[in-house]
């Protein structure tokens, strides 16, 4: 399988994002996966903005990569702009294409009377200007990957990914080139097995464009997936990968969810709404960046992992309950220097692990424990208290409570300051 990335890529930096690394590993579990950076991007030689390759030259580059890898025939998996490139290759070299897979792709990307679902040229011009001014920042994430747009780790990765993958001039020039692509006339000439995948709520590419392609390519299979993220390896990834695996191998993977014992920690800021209103948007964003960096530093220092950040909340997991409690203490004391007061909740239990995600009743209980905590308080379930016996940590009994959505009554304890 040849993975044809979309707009920009970087073969080395892609492994720094756990979700992308897992995505590639999954593809490689059922195929010999061939990866490359297009000419002028990533680890490929830089070229002048005026010499960036045309769609035809990019197709020739795919053939050169296959030749170099000793691949006479492969399935092409085109993501976003990689979709029309892969489609052109499949139509031109059917003997070298065992299958064509397109995700989040398009045949044309400018609105016309007969193509009303694409953005207008004015919409694109506004986007060009925004990328020219903000290249190397989290620009575009609210459209490309809304589910992680507020995740500070991912925001930093995306900004760095842009800077490493292409120069600002090349990035915007490539975007302008991609907008001019129109492969509608070649779609009926594609004669290889074709799978078209698209998320129903894709904020960048309207699914109507994918449906159009499926109607034009003979015998193409169209699968609509849940989610809003355009970036393939974000969101409901397992469903997407299962469709691809079944299409190219004939076997759908069994759904397997790993279970581990983990301590979950929830932290949120007390009075965040009033504080945000008092500071204003810009100052509040700066404060939130400092806050999330401080929390992330303490979580990493004590061997934990930040699972999610949403608004003023942070959700992390640890493989040791004592380290989780000490992290909560360090976070409380550390963010006090920023003028913030937080509350925290912890619980230890069996969690379902699916890639980068952690879920299950233990996570739900941890969130409900945090909801009972007062300003500056670190509250934990009796399970955590019993597991840290001998650690030197001391607790105050806060009595038994009913946790919303959880059966029975739960005895909660606060960390003694």
C-alpha positions in Angstrom: 0.0 0.0 0.0 1.3 3.5 -0.9 0.0 6.2 1.4 -0.3 9.5 -0.5 -0.6 12.2 2.1 -2.5 15.3 1.6 -1.3 18.9 1.5 2.0 18.5 3.6 3.8 15.7 5.4 7.1 15.0 7.1 8.2 11.3 7.3 10.2 11.8 10.5 8.0 14.3 12.5 4.9 12.2 11.9 6.1 9.6 14.4 6.1 12.3 17.1 2.3 12.3 17.2 1.1 9.1 18.9 -2.2 9.1 17.1 -0.5 9.3 13.6 2.1 6.7 14.6 -0.7 4.3 15.7 -2.5 5.0 12.4 0.5 4.1 10.4 1.3 1.0 12.5 -2.3 -0.2 11.9 -2.0 0.2 8.2 1.3 -1.7 8.2 -0.2 -4.5 10.2 -2.1 -5.7 7.1 0.1 -4.3 4.3 3.6 -3.5 3.2 3.2 0.3 3.8 5.2 2.7 1.6 5.5 6.3 2.7 7.0 9.3 1.0 7.1 13.1 1.2 6.1 14.8 -2.0 8.8 16.8 -3.9 9.4 20.1 -2.1 7.9 19.0 1.2 9.0 17.1 4.3 12.3 15.3 4.0 12.3 15.6 0.2 14.6 18.2 -1.4 13.2 21.7 -1.3 12.4 23.4 -4.7 11.6 26.9 -5.6 8.0 27.9 -5.1 7.8 28.4 -8.9 9.0 24.9 -9.5 6.6 22.9 -7.3 5.4 19.8 -9.1 2.2 19.7 -11.1 -0.3 16.9 -10.5 1.2 15.0 -13.4 4.7 15.3 -12.0 3.5 14.2 -8.6 2.0 11.1 -10.2 5.3 10.3 -11.8 6.9 10.7 -8.4 4.6 8.1 -7.0 5.7 5.7 -9.8 9.3 6.5 -9.0 8.8 5.8 -5.3 7.1 2.4 -6.1 10.0 1.5 -8.5 12.6 2.4 -5.8 10.7 0.3 -3.2 10.5 -2.7 -5.6 6.7 -2.5 -5.7 5.2 -3.5 -9.1 1.6 -3.3 -8.0 0.0 -1.6 -4.9 -3.2 -0.3 -3.4 -3.1 3.5 -3.4 -4.5 5.3 -0.3 -5.0 9.0 -1.0 -5.8 11.3 1.8 -7.4 14.7 1.1 -5.4 16.2 -1.8 -3.7 12.8 -2.1 -7.1 11.5 -3.3 -7.2 13.1 -6.8 -3.5 12.3 -7.2 -4.1 8.6 -6.5 -7.2 8.6 -8.7 -5.2 10.0 -11.6 -2.5 7.4 -11.0 -5.1 4.6 -10.9 -6.6 5.7 -14.2 -3.2 6.1 -15.9 -1.5 3.0 -14.5 -4.3 0.4 -13.8 -1.8 -2.5 -14.1 0.2 -1.1 -11.2 -2.9 -0.3 -9.0 -4.5 -3.2 -7.2 -7.0 -0.9 -5.5 -7.8 2.8 -5.0 -8.8 4.2 -1.6 -9.7 7.8 -1.0 -10.5 9.5 2.3 -11.7 13.1 2.7 -10.9 13.6 -1.0 -12.4 15.7 -3.8 -12.6 15.8 -7.6 -12.8 19.6 -7.6 -12.5 22.2 -4.8 -14.0 25.4 -6.2 -17.7 26.0 -6.4 -19.4 26.0 -9.8 -23.0 26.0 -10.9 -22.7 22.3 -11.4 -20.6 21.8 -8.3 -22.3 23.8 -5.6 -21.0 22.1 -2.5 -17.4 23.3 -2.8 -16.1 26.5 -1.2 -16.1 29.7 -3.3 -12.9 31.2 -4.6 -13.5 34.1 -2.1 -13.5 31.5 0.7 -10.2 30.1 -0.5 -8.6 33.6 -0.8 -9.5 34.3 2.8 -7.9 31.0 3.8 -4.7 31.8 1.7 -4.3 35.1 3.5 -4.8 33.5 7.0 -2.1 30.8 6.3 0.3 33.4 4.8 0.0 35.4 8.1 0.0 32.5 10.6 2.0 29.7 9.1 3.6 27.5 11.7 0.9 28.2 14.3 -2.3 26.1 15.1 -4.0 27.8 12.2 -6.8 25.8 10.6 -7.2 23.2 13.4 -10.8 24.2 14.1 -11.6 23.1 10.6 -9.1 20.3 10.1 -9.5 18.6 13.5 -12.1 20.3 15.7 -11.9 17.4 18.3 -8.3 18.3 19.2 -8.4 22.0 18.4 -8.1 23.0 22.1 -5.5 20.3 22.9 -2.3 22.1 23.6 -0.1 19.2 22.8 -1.7 18.7 19.4 -1.7 22.5 18.8 2.0 22.6 19.3 2.6 19.5 17.1 0.5 20.9 14.2 2.4 24.2 14.3 5.7 22.4 14.2 4.5 20.0 11.6 3.8 23.0 9.3 7.2 24.5 9.9 9.0 21.3 9.2 7.0 20.1 6.3 7.2 23.2 4.1 8.3 26.8 4.0 5.5 29.4 4.4 5.7 30.2 0.7 5.6 26.6 -0.4 2.8 25.7 1.9 0.5 28.5 0.6 1.6 27.9 -3.1 0.7 24.2 -2.7 -2.6 25.1 -1.2 -3.3 27.4 -4.2 -2.3 24.6 -6.6 -4.6 22.1 -4.8 -7.6 24.4 -5.2 -7.1 24.4 -9.0 -7.3 20.6 -9.3 -10.2 19.2 -11.3 -10.3 15.5 -12.1 -14.0 15.1 -12.9 -13.4 14.0 -16.5 -11.1 11.1 -15.6 -13.4 9.6 -12.9 -15.4 7.3 -15.3 -12.1 5.9 -16.7 -11.0 4.4 -13.4 -11.4 0.6 -13.6 -9.8 -0.6 -10.4 -11.6 -1.6 -7.2 -12.4 1.7 -5.5 -13.3 2.6 -1.9 -14.3 6.2 -1.0 -14.5 7.1 2.7 -15.8 10.3 4.1 -16.8 11.6 7.5 -20.4 12.9 7.6 -19.5 16.1 9.5 -16.1 16.8 7.8 -15.6 20.6 8.3 -13.3 21.0 5.4 -14.6 18.8 2.6 -18.3 18.4 2.1 -19.3 14.8 1.8 -21.4 15.7 -1.3 -18.1 15.8 -3.2 -17.2 12.2 -2.1 -20.7 11.0 -3.1 -20.3 12.6 -6.5 -17.0 10.7 -7.1 -18.6 7.5 -6.0 -21.3 8.0 -8.6 -18.8 8.7 -11.4 -16.3 5.9 -10.8 -17.7 2.5 -12.0 -18.7 0.2 -9.1 -17.0 2.4 -6.5 -18.0 1.6 -2.9 -18.9 4.7 -0.8 -18.8 4.5 3.0 -19.9 7.5 5.2 -18.3 7.6 8.6 -19.2 9.4 11.8 -17.2 12.5 12.9 -16.2 16.0 12.1 -12.4 15.7 11.8 -10.9 16.0 8.3 -7.5 14.7 9.4 -7.7 10.9 9.0 -5.9 9.8 12.2 -8.0 11.9 14.5 -11.5 11.0 15.7 -13.1 7.6 15.1 -10.1 6.1 13.5 -10.7 2.4 14.1 -13.9 2.4 12.0 -12.0 3.9 9.1 -9.1 1.5 9.4 -11.5 -1.5 9.6 -13.2 -0.5 6.3 -9.8 -0.2 4.6 -8.5 -3.5 5.9 -11.7 -5.3 4.9 -11.6 -3.8 1.4 -8.0 -4.7 0.7 -7.8 -8.1 2.5 -11.3 -9.3 2.6 -11.2 -9.7 6.4 -12.6 -7.2 8.8 -10.5 -7.0 12.1 -12.1 -8.1 15.3 -12.7 -5.2 17.7 -10.4 -5.6 20.7 -10.4 -3.3 23.7 -7.5 -3.5 26.1 -8.2 -3.1 29.8 -5.7 -1.9 32.3 -5.8 -0.8 35.9 -5.1 3.0 36.0 -5.6 6.0 38.3 -7.4 8.8 36.6 -7.0 12.5 37.6 -9.4 15.3 36.7 -8.4 18.9 37.3 -10.4 22.1 36.6 -10.1 25.7 37.5 -12.5 27.2 40.1 -14.4 30.3 38.9 -13.0 30.1 35.4 -16.0 31.8 33.7 -15.7 34.9 35.8 -12.0 35.0 35.5 -12.1 34.7 31.7 -14.7 37.5 31.5 -12.5 39.8 33.7 -9.3 39.2 31.7 -10.6 39.2 28.2 -10.0 36.7 25.4 -6.3 37.3 24.7 -5.1 37.4 28.3 -7.2 34.4 29.2 -5.8 32.4 26.3 -2.3 33.2 27.4 -3.2 32.2 31.0 -4.7 28.9 29.7 -1.6 28.1 27.7 0.6 28.7 30.8 -1.8 26.6 33.0 -1.9 23.7 30.6 1.9 23.7 30.2 2.3 23.7 34.0 -0.2 20.8 34.4 1.4 18.9 31.5 4.9 19.3 33.0 3.8 17.9 36.3 1.9 15.0 34.8 5.0 14.1 32.7 7.4 14.5 35.6 5.4 12.0 37.7 5.0 9.4 35.0 1.5 10.2 33.9 -0.1 11.0 30.5 -2.5 13.8 29.6 -5.4 12.2 27.9 -7.5 15.2 27.1 -7.7 19.0 27.7 -11.0 20.7 27.2 -11.6 24.3 28.2 -10.1 24.7 31.7 -10.2 20.9 32.4 -7.4 18.4 32.2 -7.8 14.6 32.3 -4.7 12.5 32.9 -3.9 8.9 33.8 -1.2 7.2 35.9 -0.1 3.6 36.4 0.5 4.4 40.1 -2.0 6.0 42.5 0.5 7.6 44.8 2.2 9.4 41.9 -1.3 10.6 40.7 -2.0 12.1 44.1 1.4 13.8 44.3 0.8 15.2 40.8 -2.5 16.7 41.9 -0.7 18.3 44.9 2.1 19.6 42.6 -0.5 21.0 40.1 -2.5 22.7 42.9 0.6 24.4 44.3 2.2 25.2 40.9 -0.8 26.9 39.3 -1.3 29.0 42.5 1.7 31.0 41.2 -0.5 31.9 38.2 -3.2 33.2 40.5 -5.4 30.1 39.8 -7.3 27.9 42.2 -8.1 24.4 41.0 -10.0 21.4 42.3 -9.1 17.8 41.6 -10.6 14.3 41.7 -9.0 10.8 41.5 -10.1 7.3 41.3 -8.4 4.0 40.5 -10.1 1.3 38.5 -10.2 -0.8 35.4 -10.1 1.3 32.2 -10.7 0.5 28.6 -7.8 1.6 26.4 -8.4 2.1 22.7 -5.3 3.7 21.1 -4.8 7.1 22.9 -8.2 7.0 24.5 -9.2 5.8 28.0 -12.8 5.2 28.9 -15.0 3.1 31.1 -16.8 3.4 34.4 -13.6 4.2 36.3 -13.2 7.4 34.2 -16.8 8.3 34.9 -16.3 7.8 38.6 -13.1 10.0 38.6 -15.0 12.8 36.9 -17.8 12.6 39.4 -15.4 12.6 42.4 -13.8 15.8 41.0 -17.2 17.4 40.8 -17.6 17.1 44.6 -14.3 18.7 45.3 -14.2 22.2 46.8 -11.8 25.1 45.8 -8.2 24.0 46.3 -9.3 20.5 47.4 -7.9 17.2 46.1 -10.7 14.6 46.6 -10.3 10.9 46.0 -12.2 7.6 46.3 -11.6 5.1 49.1 -10.0 2.8 46.4 -7.2 5.3 45.9 -6.7 5.9 49.7 -6.4 2.1 50.3 -3.9 1.6 47.5 -1.5 4.3 48.8 -1.2 3.0 52.3 2.4 3.4 53.5 3.1 6.3 51.1 3.2 8.9 53.8 0.1 10.7 52.3 -2.5 11.7 54.8 -6.2 12.2 54.3 -9.4 13.6 55.8 -12.6 11.6 55.7 -15.3 13.6 53.7 -18.0 11.0 54.3 -20.1 9.0 51.9 -21.7 10.5 48.8 -23.9 9.6 45.9 -22.1 10.0 42.6 -24.3 11.0 39.6 -24.7 8.0 37.3 -22.9 5.6 39.6 -24.6 3.0 41.7 -24.3 3.0 45.5 -22.7 5.4 47.9 -19.0 6.3 47.8 -16.7 7.2 50.6 -14.5 10.1 49.7 -11.3 11.5 51.2 -9.5 14.8 50.8 -5.7 15.0 50.8 -4.6 16.7 54.0 -2.5 19.8 53.3 
